[in-house]
Amino acid sequence: MKKKTKILIVVILIILIVWVFLRFVAGGPEDDWICVGGEWAKHGNPAMEKPAEDCPGQKNITIESPEAGQVVGKNLVVKGRARVFENQFNWSVLDASTSVEILSGTAYANAEDVGLFGPFEINITLSPLTPKKIMVQVFAYSAKDGSKQDIYEAPLNFDDNLKDYFDVYFSNSKLDPETSCLKVFPVSNLVGNEELNLRKALETMLQGPGEKDKEAGYFTNIPDNVKINSVKKNGISVEVDFSKDIENGMGGSCRVAAVRAQIVKTVLAFDKSIRSVTISVEGETETALQP
C-alpha cells in the first residue's frame, strides 16, 4: 500500500510540474496584457488595466484609418495617434511601386499634455492621375541628424471612381473640454461604392461614433433608438422629421442645442446647397426639441 501511495504522489507531482510549466513558462500568462506589434493586447481576461508604460517596440505615430490594403478615393482622410515633440510630425504619399513622393505635408496631433498620445486627422486631396497603389507614410524628423524616425506606413489602393467621404457631427470631450453646447466636430465616413443620400448620412449620425472615435473623445447627444420618419427637400430648405425617441432625456437647453447642432451640421455638410434646416418630431415643429 505504501508503494502505491508513493507512486500516486509522484504522478501528482509530475502533473503539477507539467501544468506549471505550460501555464507560466511555455504558454505565458493566461490572463495578462502582452505586447503584439508594439501595441498592448489582451491575452485571456486580465484583471488589471492596460499598462501605462510603453509596450516594447511601440511606435510614437500610428495610422488607425484607413486600414492597410483599403481602397480609397481622391478625398483621403488619414486618422491616427501621435506622441511627438510639440505635437508636430510629417506625412507623405508615395507611389508604392517606385517609392517616388507624390504629396507631402505637416500634421499636428491633439495631445492633452507633453508625453501623451493625441489623435490626429489629415485631409489629403489626391489627383485623378494618382497611381493605383500608393503608400501613406507618417514620420518625424530626428533633431539629431534630420533622418526620418517613428515611420509608420499604410499601403492603400487608389480608385478615382470611388465616391467621396461624408461627414457626420458629434461632440468631443478632448477637442472641446468645456463641452460647449454648439461645438460639434466632424467624423469622416467612407461612402464606398454604395448609393448615398442625406437620409443615410443622418442614419449614420444616429448610430453614434465608432469605438475608435469614442476613444478619441467623440460622443453623441442623441438618445438611442431614434428613427427618421422623413427627409423632405424643397429648394434650399430641408425638413427632417424624427420619432419621439429623440426627445428622451432632454433635460436642459444645452443638450437640446447640441442635438440640433449635430443634425444641422450633418445636413449642411452633406448638401452644400442647403440654407435652411427644419427639425420636427412626429410632424410637430414648434414644440420639437424643447428643453
PAPALUM-283506 format. One record per residue: residue number from 1; residue in three letters; x, y, z negated of N, C-alpha, C in turn. Coordinates in steps of 0.1 Angstrom, whole numbers. Each point is the difference from the previous one (the first is absolute). Layout:
<pts>
     i    aa     npx     npy     npz    capx    capy    capz     cpx     cpy     cpz
   NUM   Ala       X       Y       Z       X       Y       Z       X       Y       Z
...
</pts>
This chain:
<pts>
     i    aa     npx     npy     npz    capx    capy    capz     cpx     cpy     cpz
     1   Met       8     -12       0      -8      12       0       9      13       0
     2   Lys      11       0      -8       8      11       0       7       3      13
     3   Lys       3     -11       7       6       1      13      -9       7      10
     4   Lys     -13      -4       0     -10       6       9      -2      15      -4
     5   Thr       0       3     -12      -2      14      -5      12       8       5
     6   Lys      12      -5      -1      11       8       5      -1       2      15
     7   Ile      -4     -10       8      -1       1      14     -11      11       3
     8   Leu     -11      -1      -7     -11      10       2       5      14      -2
     9   Ile       8       2     -11       5      13      -3      10       5      11
    10   Val       8      -9       5      10       4      10      -8       4      13
    11   Val     -10      -7       4      -9       3      11      -6      14      -1
    12   Ile      -5       2     -12      -7      13      -2      10      12       1
    13   Leu      13      -3      -6      10      11       1       4       2      15
    14   Ile       1     -10       8       4       1      14     -11       8       7
    15   Ile     -13      -3      -3     -11       8       7       1      14      -4
    16   Leu       3       3     -13       1      14      -4      11       7       6
    17   Ile      11      -6       1      12       6       7      -2       3      14
    18   Val      -7     -10       7      -3       3      14     -10      11       2
    19   Trp     -10       1      -9     -10      11       1       7      13      -3
    20   Val       8       1     -10       7      12      -3       9       5      12
    21   Phe       6     -10       6       9       3      12      -8       6      11
    22   Leu     -12      -7       3      -8       5      12      -7      13      -4
    23   Arg      -4       1     -12      -7      12      -4       8      13      -1
    24   Phe      12      -1      -5       8      12      -3      13       1       8
    25   Val       4     -11       6      13       1       8      -2      -2      15
    26   Ala      -6     -11       4      -1      -2      14     -11       8       7
    27   Gly     -11       2      -7     -11       7       7      -2      14      -4
    28   Gly       8       4     -11      -2      14      -4     -12       1      -9
    29   Pro      -3      11      -6     -11       2      -9     -13      -1       8
    30   Glu     -10      -6      -6     -13      -2       7      -8      14       0
    31   Asp       1       7     -11      -8      12      -1       9      12      -3
    32   Asp       5       6      11       9      11      -2       1       8      13
    33   Trp       6      12      -1       3       8      12      13      -4       6
    34   Ile       0      -3      13      12      -3       7       3      10      12
    35   Cys      12       1       4       4      10      10       0      -7      14
    36   Val      -9       5       9      -1      -6      13       2      12      10
    37   Gly      11      -1       8       2      10      10       2      14      -6
    38   Gly       5       1     -12       2      13      -6     -12       6      -7
    39   Glu     -11      -8      -1     -12       4      -7      -4     -10     -10
    40   Trp      -6       6     -11      -5      -9     -11     -13      -7       5
    41   Ala       0     -13      -2     -12      -8       4      -4     -10     -12
    42   Lys     -13      -2      -1      -5      -9     -11       4     -14       3
    43   His       4      -7     -10       2     -15       1      -8      -6     -11
    44   Gly     -11      -6       5     -10      -5     -10      -8      11      -5
    45   Asn      -2       0     -13      -9      11      -6       7       6     -13
    46   Pro      10       9       3       8       5     -11      -8       9      -9
    47   Ala       3      -2     -13      -8       8     -10       6      15      -1
    48   Met      12       1       4       7      14      -1      -4       8      12
    49   Glu       1      13      -1      -2       9      11      12      -1       9
    50   Lys      -1       5      13      11       0       9      12       8      -6
    51   Pro      12      -6       1      12       7      -6       1      14       6
    52   Ala       4       9      -9       2      14       3      13       2       8
    53   Glu      10      -9      -3      13       2       6       0      -5      15
    54   Asp      10       5       7       0      -4      15       2     -15       1
    55   Cys      -7      -5      10       3     -14       5      13       0       7
    56   Pro       9     -10      -2      12      -1       7      -2       1      15
    57   Gly       7       9       7      -2       1      14     -11       9       4
    58   Gln      -7       6      -9     -11       9       3       4      12       8
    59   Lys      -7       3      10       3      12       9      -7      12      -6
    60   Asn       6      11       2      -5      13      -5     -10       6      10
    61   Ile      -1      -5      12     -10       4      10      -6     -12       6
    62   Thr     -13      -1       0      -7     -11       6     -12       4       8
    63   Ile      -3      -7      11     -12       3       8     -11     -10      -4
    64   Glu     -11       4      -3     -11      -8      -4     -10      -2      11
    65   Ser      -1      10       9      -9       0      11       5       9      11
    66   Pro       0      -4      13      -6     -13       5      10     -12      -4
    67   Glu      -6     -12       1       8     -12      -3       8      -4      12
    68   Ala      11      -7      -2       9      -4      11      -8      -8      10
    69   Gly       2       3      13      -7      -7      11     -14       5       3
    70   Gln      -4      10      -7     -14       6       2       0       8      13
    71   Val     -11       0       7      -2       8      12      -4      14      -4
    72   Val       7      10       5      -3      14      -3      -2       8      13
    73   Gly      -8      11      -2      -2       9      11       9      13      -1
    74   Lys      -4      10       8       8      12       0       0       8     -12
    75   Asn     -11      -2      -8       0       7     -13       4      -9     -11
    76   Leu      13       0      -3       6     -10      -9       0       6     -14
    77   Val      -6      -6     -10       1       4     -14       8     -10      -8
    78   Val      11       5      -5       9      -9      -8      -2       3     -15
    79   Lys      -3     -10      -8      -2       3     -14      10      -9      -8
    80   Gly       4       4     -12       8      -8      -8       4       7     -13
    81   Arg      11      -4      -6       5       5     -13      14       3       1
    82   Ala       5      11      -7      14       3       1       4       6     -14
    83   Arg      13      -3      -3       6       6     -12      13       5       5
    84   Val       1      13       3      12       6       7       2      14      -6
    85   Phe      12       4       2       5      13      -5      -9      12       5
    86   Glu      -6       7      -9      -8      12       4     -12      -5       8
    87   Asn      -4     -13      -1     -12      -5       7       2       0      16
    88   Gln      11       3       5       2       2      14       7     -12       6
    89   Phe      -4      -5      12       6     -11       7      -2       2      15
    90   Asn       4      -9       8      -1       2      15      -7     -12       6
    91   Trp      -4       2      12      -7     -11       8       4       1      14
    92   Ser      -1     -11       7       2       0      15      -8     -11       6
    93   Val      -3       2      13      -6     -10       8      10      -4      11
    94   Leu       3     -13       1       9      -5       9      -6      -9      10
    95   Asp       6      -1      12      -3     -10      10       5     -13      -6
    96   Ala      -9     -10      -3       5     -12      -6      10      -8       8
    97   Ser      -1       1      13       9      -8       9      14       6       1
    98   Thr       0      14       0      13       6       3       6       8     -12
    99   Ser      -8       1     -11       3       8     -12       2      15       3
   100   Val      -5       4      11       1      15       4     -11       7      -8
   101   Glu       4      11      -6      -9       8      -8     -10       8       9
   102   Ile     -13      -1      -3     -10       6       7      -5      13      -7
   103   Leu      -2      -1     -13      -4      11      -8       6      -1     -13
   104   Ser       1      12      -7       6      -1     -14      -5      13      -8
   105   Gly       1      -1     -12      -4      11      -9       3      -2     -14
   106   Thr      -5      10      -8       2       0     -15     -14      -2      -6
   107   Ala       0      -8     -11     -13      -2      -8       3       2     -15
   108   Tyr     -11       1      -7       1       2     -14     -10      -9      -8
   109   Ala       5      -5     -11      -8      -8      -9      -6       9     -10
   110   Asn     -11      -5      -6      -7       8     -10       2      -7     -14
   111   Ala      12       0      -5       3      -6     -13      -3      10     -11
   112   Glu      -5      -6     -11      -3       9     -11      12       5      -8
   113   Asp      11      -7       1      12       4      -8      12      -6       7
   114   Val      12       5      -4      12      -5       5       2     -14      -4
   115   Gly       5      -8       9       2     -15      -2     -12      -8       1
   116   Leu     -12       5       4     -12      -7       1      -3      -2      15
   117   Phe      -7     -11       4      -5      -1      13     -12       9       2
   118   Gly      -1       5      13     -12       8       3      -5      -5      14
   119   Pro     -13       2       2      -5      -4      13       3      10      11
   120   Phe       1      -5      12       2      10      12      -9      -5      11
   121   Glu      -2      10       9      -8      -2      12       7       8      11
   122   Ile       3      -7      11       7       7      12     -10      -2      12
   123   Asn      -3      11       6      -9       0      12       9       3      12
   124   Ile       0     -10       9       9       0      12      -8      -1      12
   125   Thr       2       9      10      -7      -1      12       9      -6      11
   126   Leu      -4     -11       5       9      -7      10      -5       3      14
   127   Ser       9       1       9      -2       3      14      -6     -12       7
   128   Pro      -9       1      10      -5     -11       8      12      -8       6
   129   Leu      11       6       2      12      -7       6       8      -8     -10
   130   Thr      -5       0     -13       7      -8     -10       2     -15       4
   131   Pro      11      -6      -3       2     -14       3     -10      -9      -7
   132   Lys      -3     -11       5     -10      -9      -6       5      -6     -14
   133   Lys      13      -1      -1       5      -5     -13       9      11      -6
   134   Ile      -4       4     -12       7      11      -7       4      -4     -14
   135   Met       9       7      -6       4      -2     -14      -1      13      -7
   136   Val      -8       0     -11       0      12      -9      10      -2     -11
   137   Gln       8      10      -2      10      -1     -10      -1      12     -10
   138   Val       1      -3     -13       1      10     -10      13      -2      -8
   139   Phe       6      11      -4      13      -1      -6       4      13      -6
   140   Ala      11       0      -8       5      12      -6      15       1       4
   141   Tyr       5      12       1      14       2       4       8       0     -13
   142   Ser      12      -6       0       8      -1     -11       7      14      -2
   143   Ala       0       5     -13       6      13      -3      15      -2       1
   144   Lys       5     -12      -1      14      -2       0       7       1      14
   145   Asp      -6      -8       9       6       0      14     -10       2      11
   146   Gly     -13       3      -3      -9       3      10      -6     -12       7
   147   Ser       4     -12      -4      -5     -12       6     -15      -3      -4
   148   Lys      -7      -8       7     -13      -4      -3       0     -10     -12
   149   Gln      -9       2      -9      -2      -9     -11     -14      -3      -3
   150   Asp      -3     -10      -8     -14      -3      -3      -9      -2      12
   151   Ile       6      -6      11      -7      -1      12     -11     -11      -1
   152   Tyr     -12       4       5     -12      -9       0      -5       0      14
   153   Glu      -2     -11       7      -5       0      14     -13      -8       1
   154   Ala      -8       4       9     -13      -7       3      -1      -1      15
   155   Pro       1     -12       6      -2      -1      15     -14       0       3
   156   Leu      -4       8      10     -14       2       4      -2      -2      15
   157   Asn     -12      -2       4      -4      -1      14      -9      12       4
   158   Phe       5       7      10      -7      12       4     -10      -3      11
   159   Asp     -12       6      -1     -11      -2      10      -6      14       2
   160   Asp       2       7      11      -5      13       2     -15       0       2
   161   Asn      -6     -11       3     -15      -1       1      -7      -2     -13
   162   Leu       8      -2     -10      -6      -2     -13      -7      12      -5
   163   Lys     -12      -1      -6      -7      12      -5       7       6     -12
   164   Asp      -2      13      -2       7       7     -11      -5      -5     -14
   165   Tyr       8       6      -9      -4      -2     -14     -12      10      -3
   166   Phe      -8      -3     -10     -10       9      -5       3       2     -15
   167   Asp      -4      11      -5       3       4     -15     -13      -1      -8
   168   Val       0      -6     -11     -10       1     -10       6       7     -13
   169   Tyr      -9       6      -8       5       9     -10      -3      -6     -14
   170   Phe      10       2      -9      -2      -4     -14       7      10      -9
   171   Ser      -3      -1     -13       8       8     -10      13      -8      -2
   172   Asn       9       7      -6      13      -6      -3       6       5     -13
   173   Ser       2      -8     -10       4       4     -13      15       4       0
   174   Lys       8      -4      10      14       3       0       2      13       8
   175   Leu      -7       1      11       2      12       9      -7      12      -7
   176   Asp     -10      -3      -8      -8      11      -7      -2      -4     -14
   177   Pro      10       1      -9       0      -5     -14     -12       7      -8
   178   Glu      -4      12       4     -10       6      -7     -14      -4       5
   179   Thr      -1      -8      10     -12      -5       6     -10      11       3
   180   Ser       4       9       8      -8      11       4     -13      -6       8
   181   Cys     -11       6      -3     -13      -5       6       0      -1      15
   182   Leu       5      10       7      -1       1      14      12      -5       8
   183   Lys      11      -5      -8      12      -4       7      -1     -15       3
   184   Val       0      -3      13       0     -14       4      11      -2      11
   185   Phe       4     -12       1      12      -2       9      -3     -12      10
   186   Pro       6       1      12      -3     -10      10       8     -13      -2
   187   Val      -7     -11       3       6     -13       2      -2      -4      14
   188   Ser      11      -3       7      -2      -3      14      -3     -15       2
   189   Asn      -9      -3       9      -3     -14       3       2      -2      15
   190   Leu       5     -12       3       2      -4      14     -13      -5       6
   191   Val      -4       7      11     -12      -4       7       1     -14       6
   192   Gly      12      -3       6       1     -12       8      -8       1      13
   193   Asn      -4     -12       5      -7       0      13     -15       0      -2
   194   Glu      -5       0     -12     -14       0      -2      -6      13       3
   195   Glu     -13       0       3      -7      13       2      -2       7     -13
   196   Leu       2      13       0      -1       7     -12     -10      12       2
   197   Asn      -8       2     -10      -9      12       0       0       6     -14
   198   Leu      -7      12      -1       0       7     -13      -6      -9     -11
   199   Arg     -10      -7       3      -6      -9     -11      10     -10      -6
   200   Lys       8      -6       9      10     -10      -4      11       7      -8
   201   Ala       3      12       4      11       8      -8      -6       3     -14
   202   Leu     -12       4      -1      -6       2     -13      -1     -12      -9
   203   Glu      -3     -12       7      -1     -12      -7      13      -5      -6
   204   Thr      11       4       8      13      -3      -5       3       8     -12
   205   Met      -4      13       0       1       8     -12      -7      -5     -12
   206   Leu     -12      -6       2      -8      -5     -11       6     -12      -6
   207   Gln       9      -7       7       6     -12      -5      11       3     -10
   208   Gly       4      13       0      10       5      -9      14      -3       5
   209   Pro      10       5      -7      14      -3       4       4     -14      -2
   210   Gly      10      -5       8       5     -13      -2      10      -1     -12
   211   Glu       5     -12      -3       8      -2     -12      13       8       1
   212   Lys       6       1      12      13       8       1      -3      15      -2
   213   Asp     -11       4       5      -4      14      -1      -3       4     -15
   214   Lys      -7     -10      -7      -3       2     -14      13       2      -8
   215   Glu      10      -8       3      13       1      -6       6      13       2
   216   Ala      -3       6      12       5      14       3      -8      11      -6
   217   Gly     -10      -4      -8      -8      10      -7     -14       4       6
   218   Tyr      -3      -6      11     -13       3       6     -11      -7      -7
   219   Phe     -11       7      -1     -13      -6      -6     -12       7       6
   220   Thr     -11      -6      -1     -12       5       5     -10       5     -11
   221   Asn      -7      10       3     -10       5     -10     -14      -6       3
   222   Ile      -1      -7      11     -13      -5       5      -3     -14      -7
   223   Pro     -12      -2      -6      -4     -12      -6       1     -12       9
   224   Asp      -1     -12      -6       0     -12       8     -14      -2       7
   225   Asn      -1      -9      10     -12      -4       6      -8      11       8
   226   Val       7      11       3      -7      10       7      -1      -4      15
   227   Lys     -12       2       6      -2      -3      14      -3      13       8
   228   Ile       3      -1      13      -4      11       9     -13      -3       6
   229   Asn     -10       9      -1     -13      -3       6       0       5      15
   230   Ser       7      11       2       0       5      14      11      11       1
   231   Val       5       1      12       9      11       4      -5       7      13
   232   Lys      -4      12      -1      -6       7      11       8      13       4
   233   Lys       4       0      12       8      12       5      -9       8      10
   234   Asn       0      13      -3      -8       9       9       9      12       3
   235   Gly       7      -1      12       9      11       3      12       0      -8
   236   Ile       2      11      -7      12       1      -9      -4      -3     -15
   237   Ser     -12      -6      -2      -4      -3     -14      -2     -15      -1
   238   Val       2      -5     -12      -2     -14      -3      -7      -2     -13
   239   Glu     -10      -9      -1      -7      -3     -12       3     -14      -4
   240   Val       4      -3     -12       3     -13      -4      -9      -3     -12
   241   Asp      -8     -11       1     -10      -4     -10       5     -12      -7
   242   Phe       1       1     -14       5     -11      -8     -11      -7      -8
   243   Ser       3     -12      -5      -9      -7      -9       1       7     -14
   244   Lys     -10      -2      -8       0       7     -13      11      -4      -9
   245   Asp       7     -11       3      11      -5      -8      11      11      -1
   246   Ile       1       9       9      11      10       0      -2      10     -11
   247   Glu     -11       0      -7      -2       9     -11       2      -7     -13
   248   Asn       3     -12       0       2      -8     -13      12       6      -7
   249   Gly      -2       4     -13      11       4      -9       5      14       3
   250   Met      -8       8       8       4      14       3      -3       9     -13
   251   Gly      11       1      -8      -2       7     -13       6      13      -1
   252   Gly       3       6      11       6      14       0       3       6      13
   253   Ser       1      13       0       1       7      13      13      -3       7
   254   Cys      11      -3      -8      13      -3       6       0     -12       8
   255   Arg      -6     -11      -5      -1     -13       7      -8       2      13
   256   Val     -12       7      -2      -8       2      12       7       7      11
   257   Ala       8      10      -4       8       8      10      10      -9       6
   258   Ala       6      -9      -7      10      -9       5      -6     -10      10
   259   Val     -12      -5      -3      -7      -9       9      -3       7      13
   260   Arg      -5      12      -1      -3       8      12      12       3       8
   261   Ala      11       3      -7      13       3       7       5     -12       8
   262   Gln      -1     -12      -6       4     -12       7      -8      -2      13
   263   Ile     -13       2      -1      -9      -3      12       3      11      10
   264   Val      -1      12      -4       2      11      10      13      -1       7
   265   Lys      11      -2      -7      13       0       6       2     -12       9
   266   Thr      -6     -11      -3       1     -12       8      -8       2      13
   267   Val     -11       7       0      -8       3      12       8      10       9
   268   Leu       5      11      -6       6      10       8      14      -5       6
   269   Ala       6      -9      -7      13      -6       5      -3      -9      12
   270   Phe     -11      -7      -1      -4     -10      11      -4       7      13
   271   Asp      -8      11      -2      -6       7      12       3      15      -1
   272   Lys      10       4       7       5      14      -1     -10      10       5
   273   Ser     -11      -5       7     -10       9       5     -10       4     -10
   274   Ile      -1      -7     -11     -10       2     -11       4      13      -8
   275   Arg     -11       8      -2       2      12      -8      -9       0     -12
   276   Ser     -10      -9      -1      -9       0     -11      -4     -15      -4
   277   Val       1      -3     -13      -3     -13      -5     -11       1     -10
   278   Thr     -11      -7       2     -11       0     -10      -1     -14      -6
   279   Ile       0       0     -13      -1     -13      -7     -14      -2      -6
   280   Ser      -6     -11       2     -13      -3      -6       0     -13      -6
   281   Val      -9      -2     -10      -2     -13      -7     -14      -5       2
   282   Glu      -2     -11       7     -13      -5       3      -9      11       6
   283   Gly       6       8       9      -8      10       7      -1      13      -6
   284   Glu       4       1     -13      -1      13      -7      14       7       0
   285   Thr      -1      13       4      12       8       1       2      10     -11
   286   Glu     -11       6      -4       0      10     -11       5      -5     -13
   287   Thr      -5     -12      -3       3      -6     -14      12     -10       1
   288   Ala       6      -1      12      11     -10       1      12       4      -7
   289   Leu       6     -10      -7      13       2      -7       0      13      -8
   290   Gln      -9       1      -9       0      11     -10       6      -5     -13
   291   Pro       8       9      -7       6      -4     -13     -11      -2     -11
</pts>
